[in-house]
Amino acid sequence: MQYFKQVYFIYDKEGEGFVSALVENELDVEVIPLDIDQFIADITHLADKIEHIVLSVDISRFFELVDIAYKYNISIGIIPPPNQKEQLKNFYCGKDIDENIDIALRDNCKFIDLIQINDKLMYTNGVIGAIPLLDKNIRKPVMESFKNRLISKVKRFFSIRLQKFEITTANNKTITTAGSAVVILNNTNTSPISRVFDFDQSMCDGEITVVIISPFSIFEYFKLISMFALGVKKHKNLPESIGYVKSKSFSIKASKNKRIVFEDKTNISLPIECHIVKDAVKINANEKFWENNKRLTPTKETIKVSKLPDANEANKYITHKHIPFFKFASEERFKDLFQMLRSDAKINTSYIVLMIISTLLATVGLFANSTAVIIGAMLVAPLMTPIIALAMGLLRGEDAIIADSLVKIAVGILVALIASSSLAFLLPYSEMTSEMNNRINPTLLDLGIAILSGIAAAYSKSFKEIVSNLAGVAIAVALVPPLSVAGIGLGYGKFTVFEGAFLLFFTNLIGIVLSAVITFQILGFSSVLKSKKSIIFIFLLIVGVSYPLYLSYDKIIQRYQIAKMLKQHRFIVNNKYIIIKDVSVSFHNDIKIFKLTLLVRNSLNRDDLQRLKEDIQRLFNAKLVVQTQMEYIL
């Protein structure tokens, strides 16, 4: 191995500790140490004497020396100080200082290309715009608490905004697109982007690589971040949010950002002109560096931007304050869905017929106490479609769709109530079945089911390939059965039954509408709520409905707690051991009614039962009615 006869070692405070090791090297190399400031001051006098310099300085000073090396045709060896992690990555340096010194003093330097932006040589990477969580190297360090840093990162993550970029290549091809950032790559090992994605880039290929990052949504950007967090190998296939261009030169303009920022914290005003400086500087580096920066013959320009917004889409995205949670719906998907929902909002004969059939089927199923028949009625019922159309109408502020949907829903409700109440009135008996009772005491759980069903319905309706799943959503939320129970209540003349069942239906209705509106917006069918007053009104209705639902839910909790307490308690009455096996609790005004199944070995007389009631009374500070039935243990 050949070594230089004489080299100059340029250091600052970071690299001062290496002076003695270099001066006392065993390679017969004369090393002349110079403080960086002294070297820069004397360079005009020293330039003719210097062939090779070894650098051990902070990254902020490193680039000054690269400029000098380029200007005076001096080769470079690098021994990064221990705390200069980025330099260690740049040159694939290990922790063995002797090995790093050996490589730095070798007389086998090779040329690398540099990028010149306006009048500045760029050794590392430059960024225009923002790539939250991926641009830590170019962000100025701020002394703040972990909590404040976390809050700042979260804010930046959810406030990503696309801007318009205009990129012109050496062959005068102009790419107009929208993105959150443009990254000009030089050193592949310092950029997280080039460590995860394969751009066929090298510092010896005679070309500049420009990467455009254009997340269509927060969700898309989260997927991109996940690839960086989990990826251990380079991906050949680029995700939706990334494109890149390779050329010998570029001019770049941005609609929002005014400067390009480099890893050494320096910056240059936009617009910029950048071109490749072929064989700019000779450096020493280890074999791994050269394996990842092979000398390549420049080919024709590479333009891979098919997954980025075109000029028309770019104008659509840059008008918004930040990217949506999910990407905007494509024009084709929006057009198809809107035509479908316009049709769904209009009333027709088949809708009336299916409402009558589904209501009668549900009513018969309720009387027969048959879950299977009731599910069949849910599948036939067409009431979900105008509700989803109403949600889109409210989101887009489409008065015609809102009016048509409301009329269609109102007619459906009226038809269902008339059909179910008429059937109940005509039947010769009026016994309430368990299927009916299940639908007259709605709780907050039913509101939760309605909200989730609205999300599922809107999502299913948005995609042709899964629209068939709407039937499953109809079963989950069950719109027609509560309407049928409400009609049965009218037919029986029992207003409490009507009131409870209709409250369940109304809960389902407003829960579905509100969650469907939000889902459609998240899916990108509108950037803003056009009918805000209507949405606020629906939200207030949900708040109003939530109170009786909460009271009903609270009663369920009370029933559970009462049953648990009675089952765990052991009663001994007149030396007779009593176990409570089953508990049924109901409420009538301020009176609690307990129906108990008792396990006993001995028969209980009236006095025993009275003593048992007194013992139970002491557990609950309320008026009680206790009904019992006994099972004997033999």
Secondary structure, DSSP 8 states (H G I E B T S, - for coil): --B-SEEEEEE-TTTGGGHHHHHT-SS--EEEEEEHHHHHHHHHHHGGG-SEEEEE--HHHHHHHHHHHHHHT-EEEE---TT-HHHHHHTT--S-HHHHHHHHTBS--EEEEEEEETTEEESS-EEEE--TTT-GGGS------HHHHHHHHHHHHTT---EEEEEEETT--EEEEEESEEEEES-TTT-HHHHHB-----TTSS-EEEEEE--SSHHHHHHHHHHHHH--S-BSS--TTEEEEEESEEEEEESS--EEEETTS-EEESSEEEEEEEEEEEE---HHHHHSS------S-EEE-TTS--HHHHHHHHTSSS--SS----HHHHHHHHHHHHHHHS--HHHHHHHHHHHHHHHHHHHTT-HHHHHHHHHH--THHHHHHHHHHHHHT-HHHHHHHHHHHHHHHHHHHHHHHHHHHHSS-----HHHHTTSS--HHHHHHHHHHHHHHHHHHH-GGGGGGHHHHHHHH-SHHHHHHHHHHHHHT-HHHHHHHHHHHHHHHHHHHHHHHHHHHHTTS-SS-S-HHHHHHHHHHHHHHHHHHHHHHHHHHHHHHHHHHHHH--EEETTEEEEEEEEEEEEETTEEEEEEEEEESS---HHHHHHHHHHHHHHS-SEEEEEEEEEE--
